[in-house]
Amino acid sequence: MLIYLNGSFVAEEDAKVSVFDHGFLYGDGIFEGIRAYHGRVFKLEEHLKRLYESAKSINLTIGIAKEDMAEVVLETLRKNDLKDAYIRLVVSRGKGDLGLDPNNCSKATIICIAAQIKLFEQTMYEQGLNVKTVAIRRNNPDSLNPRIKSLNYLNNVLAKIECTQAGVIEAIMLTQDGYVAEGTADNIFIYRNNVLLTPPLSAGILEGITRNTVIQLAQTLDIEVKEMLFTRHDMYTADECFLTGTAAELIPVRNVDGREIGLGKPGAIFKQLLKEFRTLTQVNGPEIFS
Ligand SMILES: Cc1ncc(COP(=O)(O)O)c(CNc2cccc(C(=O)O)c2)c1O
């Protein structure tokens, strides 16, 4: 595997960063998880828009233009001869001293890895996930805004620890006010009273690329969609529930906190949206080998 590291492609065993890199020392950095399907990089423009917005939000200068970053992603896939892959694009504040002052980091570290990722077994896509709401709340937007896809994923990791210790594979985090926010690496949708609901960005969630794609697809299918806060009660009593994310794609939820959702199996709305999503992934995004 060849990895892009600060302007060069290096072998996996040579892909190393300094122990003084602030991405490692302080989680001071940002990242994107992107997918390539059938020789195209799905929603690359949208991912790069979010990456540069995250950078601006933490006052991090990436150091290369968005267009050049797009080429970094495409070239990483070409170098590894990949048409279907998961891409991890990481930008950290860079090497500094042991203090946390970002001003001591002169140049951002840029890394691009193209590989495979599998979050959930195929059976879970067919039967649905069991998920659990956890005590750990989603970060308060006034502290570390979840809109920033930062390297600070300890909030998510702690939620993951909590659900796996309870024997459940995915966690649902609530907002500080107790409304449903999102999963550890995915957004959430419920279908209830003939309306598709998903939490609003103001709830303090990551603006998922897959979330936004599903909202657009639902609209084209004349499925009423509302971005609005909802509670665990709404989730428990929904007809359908599913999660969305680059790694997860669309995955149905069959049980939340011991409550069976709907008929306890993937619903018609989920299946309709997944079918349209799969079609879109085959034709969207810049070609890798054009
Ligand atoms: C907290 C959170 N919420 C929603 C999403 C979905 O966003 P996208 O639809 O843009 O992917 C994420 C995405 N998080 C994400 C994406 C890709 C891989 C991994 C991983 O766990 O390796 C995590 C996430 O981390």
PDBQT file of the ligand as one rigid body, heavy atoms in Angstrom, charges set to zero:
ROOT
HETATM    1  C1  LIG A 301     -20.151  11.615  14.505  1.00  0.00    +0.000 C 
HETATM    2  C2  LIG A 301     -20.481  11.306  13.078  1.00  0.00    +0.000 A 
HETATM    3  N1  LIG A 301     -21.720  11.539  12.627  1.00  0.00    +0.000 NA
HETATM    4  C3  LIG A 301     -22.051  11.261  11.347  1.00  0.00    +0.000 A 
HETATM    5  C4  LIG A 301     -21.133  10.747  10.472  1.00  0.00    +0.000 A 
HETATM    6  C5  LIG A 301     -21.547  10.463   9.057  1.00  0.00    +0.000 C 
HETATM    7  O1  LIG A 301     -20.989  11.454   8.217  1.00  0.00    +0.000 OA
HETATM    8  P1  LIG A 301     -20.726  11.110   6.684  1.00  0.00    +0.000 P 
HETATM    9  O2  LIG A 301     -22.062  10.643   6.113  1.00  0.00    +0.000 OA
HETATM   10  O3  LIG A 301     -20.209  12.370   6.063  1.00  0.00    +0.000 OA
HETATM   11  O4  LIG A 301     -19.710  10.006   6.668  1.00  0.00    +0.000 OA
HETATM   12  C6  LIG A 301     -19.847  10.510  10.901  1.00  0.00    +0.000 A 
HETATM   13  C7  LIG A 301     -18.865   9.987   9.921  1.00  0.00    +0.000 C 
HETATM   14  N2  LIG A 301     -17.819   9.316  10.552  1.00  0.00    +0.000 N 
HETATM   15  C8  LIG A 301     -17.046   8.411   9.934  1.00  0.00    +0.000 A 
HETATM   16  C9  LIG A 301     -16.988   8.396   8.591  1.00  0.00    +0.000 A 
HETATM   17  C10 LIG A 301     -16.176   7.433   7.997  1.00  0.00    +0.000 A 
HETATM   18  C11 LIG A 301     -15.460   6.521   8.787  1.00  0.00    +0.000 A 
HETATM   19  C12 LIG A 301     -15.587   6.602  10.125  1.00  0.00    +0.000 A 
HETATM   20  C13 LIG A 301     -14.829   5.625  10.939  1.00  0.00    +0.000 C 
HETATM   21  O5  LIG A 301     -15.337   5.253  11.989  1.00  0.00    +0.000 OA
HETATM   22  O6  LIG A 301     -13.757   5.244  10.473  1.00  0.00    +0.000 OA
HETATM   23  C14 LIG A 301     -16.351   7.532  10.732  1.00  0.00    +0.000 A 
HETATM   24  C15 LIG A 301     -19.491  10.786  12.223  1.00  0.00    +0.000 A 
HETATM   25  O7  LIG A 301     -18.246  10.566  12.695  1.00  0.00    +0.000 OA
ENDROOT
TORSDOF 0
